[in-house]
Amino acid sequence: MNQPLLDAVALRCERGGRLLFDDLSLGLAAGESLQIGGVNGSGKTSLLRILAGLLPADAGEVRRPAAAELLWLGHAPGIAEGLTALENLYSLANLWRPTTPAACLAALAALGLADWADEPCRQLSAGQRRRVALARLHLPAPPRLWLLDEPFTALDAASCTQLEERLRAHCAAGGALVLTSHRELEVLPEGHRLLWLDGGR
Ligand SMILES: Nc1ncnc2c1ncn2[C@@H]1O[C@H](COP(=O)(O)OP(=O)(O)OP(=O)(O)O)[C@@H](O)[C@H]1O
């Protein structure tokens, strides 16, 4: 049996007096991916934050095996404007594992950002900042479980395709991921599932 990396049982979430979801259970094993869809305000980000342990559920439980390190990518790219692209990636990457500047530079180069590595991020476009944040996905030995909130935001078509390919490769290598997105993925990882949030139903 595939190793479970995430197990959520009977989750309930109310925000601002509205029920977003109730009795929601899901599991994710190595190699699997789950896309959370739904209209604006349906609770996609809330669910992802609960799965990441960043927001308490009103009921239910989220279990992650201790060995399953987590990579969180929020809706905003979380980039410090005063730091360079390389400094940003280096500090983000070292949150979960000691990483070298050379590895960070190679990850930036993989996303076409080599020439921007030493530029302060305030001088980068929205899409370039997003790519700096996404460069974490291209570092060696990343965490096995990825939780990604609208990772395609601000990306051009080629960057979207590259990200889809990276997601598929991660799952093929035994990782797992949950992402929120309005996008219909073209390069589906094997075992990809869609969860549609629909007003607490
Ligand atoms: N900090 C908060 N306090 C109270 N209510 C909140 C808070 N954050 C979000 N909400 C409410 O929770 C609901 C779900 O928000 P959430 O961000 O999870 O939706 P979403 O599906 O990710 O939306 P979008 O597609 O617009 O990103 C919304 O009605 C929103 O107003």
The ligand as an ORCA input file, in Angstrom:
! r2SCAN-3c Opt
* xyz 0 1
  N      -9.631     36.117      8.107
  C     -10.903     35.876      7.800
  N     -11.892     36.146      8.675
  C     -13.195     35.893      8.384
  N     -13.590     35.375      7.212
  C     -12.651     35.101      6.311
  C     -11.264     35.327      6.544
  N     -10.582     34.934      5.446
  C     -11.493     34.495      4.580
  N     -12.725     34.588      5.091
  C     -13.969     34.201      4.436
  O     -13.946     32.812      4.200
  C     -14.542     32.522      2.944
  C     -13.595     31.632      2.151
  O     -12.388     32.337      1.884
  P     -11.196     31.612      1.132
  O     -10.085     32.592      1.027
  O     -10.920     30.303      1.787
  O     -11.883     31.334     -0.290
  P     -11.242     30.884     -1.684
  O     -12.117     29.793     -2.221
  O      -9.805     30.563     -1.528
  O     -11.446     32.198     -2.551
  P     -10.652     32.801     -3.842
  O     -11.006     31.933     -5.026
  O     -11.243     34.159     -3.967
  O      -9.183     32.823     -3.511
  C     -14.865     33.864      2.288
  O     -16.253     34.080      2.399
  C     -14.102     34.873      3.085
  O     -14.814     36.065      3.204
*
